[in-house]
Amino acid sequence: NIAVQRIKREFKEVLKSEETSKNQIKVDLVDENFTELRGEIAGPPDTPYEGGRYQLEIKIPETYPFNPPKVRFITKIWHPNISSVTGAICLDILKDQWAAAMTLRTVLLSLQALLAAAEPDDPQDAVVANQYKQNPEMFKQTARLWAHVYAGAPVSSPEYTKKIENLCAMGFDRNAVIVALSSKSWDVETATELLLSN
């Protein structure tokens, strides 16, 4: 099986890579037959994701390397090209720009690069992309807060954290509160309406 031989080789390539030794990328086996892997990337420096660790689900099709792996973020993230709900990724090399010469290592590094350079005009998450374009500062704070809550990055905006705590104290689910506030520009009133309507 070409796919399995290829993945075994690429798996080793990642393990031996300089990026892995610097804790930038990582890959683990989920099952023995190399069809599902668990990737991890570090949030790049000088981005709101810095200090966070992002888990990825990587599924290898039988037609690999002629078709791209299916990759999604398991760790929740606030980014224009990644769904804040499902973790689905909008990245050309995982779709029509895939080439058989690409490897697991290049996929992980491309995703890390995507975190550093969003493409808001080709969004996977329209709400995030709008915020990114219209209110870059709020986008940064929101992305940092998500990095803190879900990816273990250092602490973020105390103002946002306080709004979350206040709504959680009213009995709403924490994840739902974070999504509502993030998508309603941190306006407690409209976020509360959204939570009540769900």
Residue pairs with C-beta under 8 A, 6 or more apart in sequence:
1 62
2 64
2 65
3 34
3 35
3 60
3 61
3 62
3 63
3 64
3 65
4 33
4 34
6 64
6 65
7 34
7 37
7 60
7 64
7 104
8 34
10 103
10 104
10 105
11 27
11 29
11 34
11 37
11 104
13 103
13 104
13 105
14 20
14 25
14 26
14 27
14 104
14 105
14 108
15 27
17 25
17 105
19 25
19 105
19 108
19 109
20 26
20 27
23 42
24 41
24 42
24 112
25 39
25 40
25 41
25 42
25 105
25 108
25 109
25 112
26 39
26 40
26 41
27 37
27 38
27 39
27 40
27 58
27 104
27 108
28 37
28 38
28 40
29 37
29 38
30 36
30 37
30 38
34 60
35 59
35 60
36 57
36 58
36 59
36 60
37 58
37 60
37 104
38 55
38 56
38 57
38 58
38 74
39 55
39 56
39 57
39 58
39 71
39 104
39 107
39 108
39 111
40 53
40 54
40 55
40 56
41 53
41 54
41 56
41 108
41 111
41 112
41 115
42 52
42 53
42 54
42 112
43 49
43 50
43 51
43 52
43 53
43 54
43 115
43 147
43 151
43 153
44 50
44 112
44 113
44 115
44 116
46 116
47 115
47 116
47 143
48 78
48 139
48 140
48 141
48 143
48 144
48 147
49 77
49 79
49 115
49 143
49 144
49 147
49 151
49 153
50 147
50 153
51 147
51 151
51 152
51 153
51 154
52 75
52 147
52 148
52 150
52 151
52 152
52 153
53 75
53 151
53 152
54 73
54 75
54 77
54 115
54 151
55 73
55 74
55 75
56 71
56 72
56 73
56 74
56 108
56 111
57 71
57 72
57 73
57 74
57 87
58 69
58 70
58 71
58 104
58 107
59 69
59 70
59 71
60 69
61 67
61 68
61 69
61 70
65 100
65 101
65 102
65 103
66 100
67 98
68 93
68 94
68 95
68 98
68 102
68 107
69 94
69 104
69 107
70 94
71 89
71 94
71 107
71 111
72 86
72 87
72 88
72 89
73 82
73 87
73 89
74 87
75 87
75 150
75 151
76 84
76 87
76 146
76 149
76 150
76 151
76 175
77 84
77 87
77 115
77 143
77 146
77 147
77 150
77 151
78 84
78 128
78 139
78 142
78 143
78 145
78 146
78 147
78 182
79 114
79 115
79 118
79 125
79 128
79 143
80 118
80 119
80 120
80 123
80 124
80 125
80 128
80 129
80 132
81 89
81 90
81 91
81 114
81 118
81 119
81 122
81 123
81 124
81 125
82 88
82 89
82 90
82 114
82 124
82 125
83 89
83 124
83 125
84 125
84 127
84 128
84 146
84 179
84 182
84 183
85 125
85 179
88 124
89 111
89 114
89 124
90 119
90 122
90 123
90 124
91 110
91 111
91 114
93 99
93 102
93 106
93 107
93 110
94 107
118 132
120 129
120 132
120 133
121 129
123 129
127 183
128 139
131 138
131 139
131 142
131 182
131 185
132 139
135 185
138 185
138 186
141 156
141 157
141 160
142 160
142 182
142 186
144 153
144 156
144 157
145 156
145 157
145 160
145 161
145 178
145 182
146 178
146 182
147 153
147 156
148 154
148 155
148 156
149 178
155 161
160 181
160 186
163 181
163 186
163 188
163 191
164 174
164 177
164 178
164 181
166 188
167 177
167 180
167 181
167 188
167 191
167 192
167 195
168 174
168 177
170 192
172 180
172 195
176 195
176 198
177 191
177 195
180 191
180 192
180 194
180 195
181 187
181 188
181 191
183 191
183 194
184 190
184 191
184 194
